[in-house]
Amino acid sequence: QVQLVESGGGLVQAGGSLRLSCRTSGRTFSMHSLGWFRQAIGKEREFVAAMDWHGETRSYADSVKGRFTIARDNAKITVYLQMNNLSPEDTAVYYCGAKFDYDGDHNEIRRYAYWGQGTQVTVSS
């Protein structure tokens, strides 16, 4: 089992930046990848970014490419999502998820087995 705890959300003006953190614990050595997803009010949860846990392969949604960066600390405990040039469309609850399934792509939400509680990001215009 894996535990995930997100932090770093908040209120920011359009054009600003935030860095989200996802602290992991438990049996992370078996993980294939860790991803960030977001869910806005009235919408389905959508893929944002992900990276392999034991490698450097990264994936990004088209809507965040060039603005968001996913990174992991060397101790393989915390994964970060650096978000720059934020817009009101980025307003959502952001979740990190753990994927143990070695099949499928980073953006397949159904392949993520564990989730954090989420952190709210609000971007004002």
C-alpha positions as CSV (number, residue, x, y, z in Angstrom):
1,Q,0.0,0.0,0.0
2,V,1.1,3.6,-0.7
3,Q,0.1,6.8,1.0
4,L,0.1,10.1,-0.8
5,V,-0.3,13.6,0.7
6,E,-0.6,16.7,-1.5
7,S,0.3,20.2,-0.4
8,G,1.1,23.6,-1.8
9,G,-2.2,24.7,-3.2
10,G,-3.6,28.1,-2.7
11,L,-4.9,31.3,-4.3
12,V,-2.8,33.0,-7.0
13,Q,-3.4,35.6,-9.6
14,A,-3.3,34.9,-13.3
15,G,0.2,34.7,-14.6
16,G,1.5,33.6,-11.2
17,S,3.2,30.4,-10.1
18,L,2.6,27.6,-7.5
19,R,4.6,24.5,-6.6
20,L,2.6,21.5,-5.5
21,S,4.1,18.6,-3.5
22,C,3.1,15.0,-3.2
23,R,4.8,13.2,-0.4
24,T,4.8,9.4,-0.7
25,S,5.2,6.7,1.9
26,G,4.7,2.9,1.9
27,R,5.6,0.4,-0.8
28,T,6.7,2.9,-3.4
29,F,9.4,0.6,-4.7
30,S,6.8,-1.3,-6.6
31,M,5.3,1.8,-8.3
32,H,5.5,2.3,-12.0
33,S,4.8,6.0,-12.1
34,L,3.3,8.9,-10.2
35,G,0.9,11.3,-11.8
36,W,-0.9,14.6,-11.2
37,F,-4.5,14.9,-12.2
38,R,-7.0,17.7,-11.6
39,Q,-10.8,18.0,-11.2
40,A,-12.6,21.3,-11.7
41,I,-16.2,21.8,-10.4
42,G,-18.6,20.0,-12.7
43,K,-15.9,18.3,-14.7
44,E,-14.3,14.9,-14.7
45,R,-10.8,14.3,-13.3
46,E,-8.2,14.9,-16.0
47,F,-4.6,14.1,-16.6
48,V,-2.0,16.8,-16.0
49,A,1.4,15.3,-15.8
50,A,3.2,12.1,-14.8
51,M,6.7,10.6,-14.6
52,D,8.1,7.1,-14.2
53,W,9.1,6.3,-10.7
54,H,12.3,4.4,-11.6
55,G,13.1,6.4,-14.7
56,E,13.0,9.8,-16.3
57,T,10.1,9.5,-18.8
58,R,7.6,12.3,-18.3
59,S,4.3,13.0,-19.9
60,Y,2.2,16.2,-20.0
61,A,-1.3,17.2,-21.1
62,D,-1.3,19.5,-24.1
63,S,-2.9,22.2,-22.0
64,V,0.0,22.4,-19.6
65,K,3.0,21.8,-21.8
66,G,5.6,24.5,-21.5
67,R,4.0,25.8,-18.3
68,F,4.1,22.9,-15.8
69,T,7.0,20.7,-14.9
70,I,6.9,17.5,-12.9
71,A,10.0,16.5,-10.9
72,R,11.0,14.1,-8.2
73,D,13.5,14.5,-5.3
74,N,16.6,12.2,-5.3
75,A,15.3,10.4,-2.2
76,K,12.2,9.3,-4.2
77,I,9.9,10.6,-1.5
78,T,8.4,13.7,-2.9
79,V,7.1,14.6,-6.4
80,Y,6.6,18.2,-7.3
81,L,4.5,20.0,-9.9
82,Q,5.9,23.4,-10.7
83,M,3.1,25.4,-12.3
84,N,4.0,28.7,-14.1
85,N,1.9,31.2,-16.0
86,L,-1.3,30.0,-14.4
87,S,-4.7,30.9,-15.8
88,P,-8.2,30.8,-14.3
89,E,-8.7,27.6,-16.4
90,D,-6.2,25.9,-14.2
91,T,-8.5,26.3,-11.2
92,A,-9.2,22.8,-9.8
93,V,-8.5,20.4,-7.0
94,Y,-5.2,18.7,-7.9
95,Y,-4.6,15.1,-7.0
96,C,-1.5,12.9,-7.1
97,G,-2.0,9.2,-8.0
98,A,0.2,6.1,-7.9
99,K,0.2,3.7,-10.8
100,F,1.5,0.2,-10.2
101,D,0.2,-1.2,-13.5
102,Y,3.2,-1.5,-16.0
103,D,0.7,-1.5,-18.9
104,G,-0.9,1.5,-20.4
105,D,0.0,5.1,-20.6
106,H,0.6,7.8,-18.0
107,N,-2.7,9.5,-18.8
108,E,-4.9,6.5,-18.2
109,I,-6.7,7.4,-15.0
110,R,-8.1,3.9,-14.5
111,R,-4.6,2.5,-14.1
112,Y,-3.9,4.5,-10.9
113,A,-4.6,2.6,-7.7
114,Y,-3.9,5.1,-5.0
115,W,-4.8,8.7,-4.6
116,G,-4.1,11.6,-2.2
117,Q,-6.8,13.8,-0.7
118,G,-6.2,16.6,-3.1
119,T,-5.1,20.3,-2.8
120,Q,-7.1,23.2,-4.1
121,V,-5.6,25.6,-6.7
122,T,-7.5,28.8,-7.4
123,V,-6.4,31.2,-10.1
124,S,-8.0,34.6,-10.1
125,S,-8.3,36.8,-13.2
